Amino acid sequence: MKIYMDMCSLQRPFDDKSQVRVLVEAQAVLGVLALCEAGEAELIASDALVFETEANLDAVRRDFAMQAIAKAAQFVATNEQVKSPAQTYIAANVKPLDPLHLASAVEAQADFFCTCDDRFLKKARALTVPPTKVVSPLELVSELQP
């Protein structure tokens, strides 16, 4: 099973966990990363993730994301196969880096694209992105359950 987690998902474990939803999503993200590390799923990374990670001024968050990216089983370069569909997603009024993340996941033929961004989640679900299913961390965990 191939999984692409966008930056807000990878950073969820560092968000304020005073809200139950954030706490549970943080645990879900850590659980999915553990499954990937154990070889039970494959994490996909991309140029877009590296770019966004390198721009992060918080050293702890940046290091965590870089460690996750380094463990990815597949890496997607930003090429024409990624840029072209990303332009389509931009036309759907999706904010700048999100289309590159989604297009990278589709190019890698990810089974799941995971995001914590509710607005993007809604917009991405409205797009045609086979074979990739767009999910939240909680939905991803329930999909991974036998």
VEXZAVO-765865 format. One record per residue (C-alpha): residue in one letter; chain; x, z, y. Coordinates in Angstrom, 3 decimals. Last residue first. Example, Ala and Ser with C-alpha at 12.3 -4.5 7.8 and 13.67 -1.06 7.14 Angstrom:
REM residues 2
SITE vexvo sefi        X        Z        Y
SITE     S    A   13.670    7.140   -1.060
SITE     A    A   12.300    7.800   -4.500
This chain:
REM residues 146
SITE vexvo sefi        X        Z        Y
SITE     P    A   -7.869    8.349   -5.407
SITE     Q    A   -7.356    9.447   -1.768
SITE     L    A   -5.503    6.874    0.329
SITE     E    A   -8.669    5.669    2.076
SITE     S    A   -9.530    9.295    3.008
SITE     V    A   -6.077    9.723    4.521
SITE     L    A   -6.448    6.488    6.489
SITE     E    A   -9.851    7.513    7.810
SITE     L    A   -8.347   10.739    9.115
SITE     P    A   -5.421    8.890   10.710
SITE     S    A   -7.812    6.440   12.428
SITE     V    A   -8.325    3.031   10.853
SITE     V    A   -7.972   -0.739   11.400
SITE     K    A   -8.038   -2.668    8.103
SITE     T    A   -5.454   -5.441    7.771
SITE     P    A   -6.159   -8.470    5.590
SITE     P    A   -7.539   -9.814    7.879
SITE     V    A   -7.419   -9.177   11.622
SITE     T    A  -10.665  -10.424   13.195
SITE     L    A  -11.135   -8.337   16.312
SITE     A    A  -13.996   -5.859   16.846
SITE     R    A  -12.099   -3.176   14.938
SITE     A    A   -9.227   -3.568   17.385
SITE     K    A  -11.493   -2.873   20.356
SITE     K    A  -12.912    0.342   18.863
SITE     L    A   -9.522    1.607   17.701
SITE     F    A   -8.021    0.691   21.072
SITE     R    A  -10.523    2.871   22.887
SITE     D    A  -10.154    5.699   20.356
SITE     D    A   -6.345    5.746   20.471
SITE     C    A   -5.318    7.659   17.336
SITE     T    A   -4.101    4.473   15.630
SITE     C    A   -3.484    3.319   12.059
SITE     F    A   -3.228   -0.295   10.881
SITE     F    A   -3.895   -0.478    7.164
SITE     D    A   -3.292   -2.952    4.332
SITE     A    A   -0.391   -4.413    6.230
SITE     Q    A    0.081   -8.143    5.883
SITE     A    A    3.373   -7.933    7.786
SITE     E    A    2.031  -10.462   10.320
SITE     V    A   -1.186   -8.397   10.573
SITE     A    A    0.767   -5.222   11.329
SITE     S    A    2.928   -7.020   13.882
SITE     A    A   -0.183   -8.475   15.541
SITE     L    A   -1.651   -4.974   15.837
SITE     H    A    1.512   -3.509   17.334
SITE     L    A    1.988   -6.470   19.674
SITE     P    A   -1.636   -6.234   20.808
SITE     D    A   -1.191   -2.502   21.559
SITE     L    A    1.824   -3.037   23.787
SITE     P    A   -0.072   -4.267   26.883
SITE     K    A   -3.634   -2.832   26.967
SITE     V    A   -6.423   -4.614   25.072
SITE     N    A   -8.791   -6.732   27.145
SITE     A    A   -9.876   -9.095   24.345
SITE     A    A   -7.636  -11.743   25.944
SITE     I    A   -4.731   -9.443   25.084
SITE     Y    A   -5.824   -9.699   21.446
SITE     T    A   -5.544  -13.488   21.558
SITE     Q    A   -2.094  -13.240   23.158
SITE     A    A   -1.072  -10.878   20.348
SITE     P    A   -2.138  -13.571   17.863
SITE     S    A    0.501  -15.914   19.330
SITE     K    A    3.228  -13.331   19.921
SITE     V    A    3.445  -12.129   16.309
SITE     Q    A    3.895  -15.469   14.532
SITE     E    A    5.902  -16.608   17.576
SITE     N    A    8.457  -13.828   17.038
SITE     T    A    8.560  -10.076   17.663
SITE     A    A   10.462   -8.898   14.608
SITE     V    A    8.582   -7.052   11.881
SITE     F    A   10.429   -4.466    9.788
SITE     Q    A    9.484   -3.515    6.229
SITE     A    A   10.178   -0.453    4.091
SITE     A    A   10.237    1.801    7.134
SITE     K    A   12.526    4.826    6.850
SITE     A    A   14.417    4.026   10.061
SITE     I    A   11.112    3.768   11.934
SITE     A    A   10.229    7.334   10.912
SITE     Q    A   13.628    8.639   12.063
SITE     M    A   13.269    6.715   15.333
SITE     A    A    9.820    8.248   15.886
SITE     F    A   11.146   11.778   15.347
SITE     D    A   14.146   11.146   17.589
SITE     R    A   11.959    9.833   20.434
SITE     R    A    9.525   12.751   20.172
SITE     V    A   12.378   15.278   20.282
SITE     A    A   14.228   13.425   23.063
SITE     D    A   11.207   13.181   25.379
SITE     L    A   11.959   10.248   27.707
SITE     N    A   10.205    7.704   25.487
SITE     A    A   11.291    4.162   26.407
SITE     E    A   13.370    3.857   23.225
SITE     T    A   10.278    4.651   21.169
SITE     E    A    8.168    1.979   22.861
SITE     F    A   10.807   -0.680   22.284
SITE     V    A   11.389    0.405   18.687
SITE     L    A    7.665    0.381   17.970
SITE     A    A    7.265   -3.097   19.526
SITE     D    A   10.248   -4.398   17.547
SITE     S    A    8.372   -3.411   14.436
SITE     A    A    7.894   -0.832   11.700
SITE     I    A    5.961   -0.908    8.415
SITE     L    A    5.635    2.157    6.210
SITE     E    A    5.189    1.567    2.502
SITE     A    A    3.094    3.824    0.297
SITE     E    A    3.755    6.023   -2.757
SITE     G    A    7.506    5.801   -2.218
SITE     A    A    7.948    9.528   -1.587
SITE     E    A    8.913    8.817    2.036
SITE     C    A    5.749    6.787    2.466
SITE     L    A    3.639    9.591    1.013
SITE     A    A    5.391   12.062    3.335
SITE     L    A    4.624    9.801    6.333
SITE     V    A    0.976    9.782    5.270
SITE     G    A    0.928   13.574    5.068
SITE     L    A    2.593   13.955    8.470
SITE     V    A   -0.020   11.634    9.975
SITE     A    A   -2.875   13.551    8.312
SITE     Q    A   -1.507   16.898    9.531
SITE     A    A   -1.388   15.572   13.088
SITE     E    A   -4.913   14.165   12.685
SITE     V    A   -6.147   17.600   11.573
SITE     L    A   -4.555   19.361   14.551
SITE     V    A   -5.733   16.708   17.017
SITE     R    A   -9.320   16.951   15.727
SITE     V    A   -9.272   20.755   15.813
SITE     Q    A   -8.337   20.816   19.499
SITE     S    A   -5.645   23.373   20.407
SITE     K    A   -3.132   21.127   18.647
SITE     D    A   -1.427   19.844   21.791
SITE     D    A    0.332   16.626   20.726
SITE     F    A    3.650   16.609   18.844
SITE     P    A    2.226   15.718   15.396
SITE     R    A    0.319   12.829   17.060
SITE     Q    A    3.503   10.960   18.077
SITE     L    A    3.543    8.572   15.117
SITE     S    A   -0.165    7.940   15.625
SITE     C    A    0.219    7.278   19.365
SITE     M    A    3.121    4.969   18.559
SITE     D    A    1.246    2.695   16.170
SITE     M    A    1.212    3.355   12.441
SITE     Y    A    1.540    0.340   10.149
SITE     I    A    0.758    1.004    6.485
SITE     K    A    1.431   -1.077    3.356
SITE     M    A    0.000    0.000    0.000
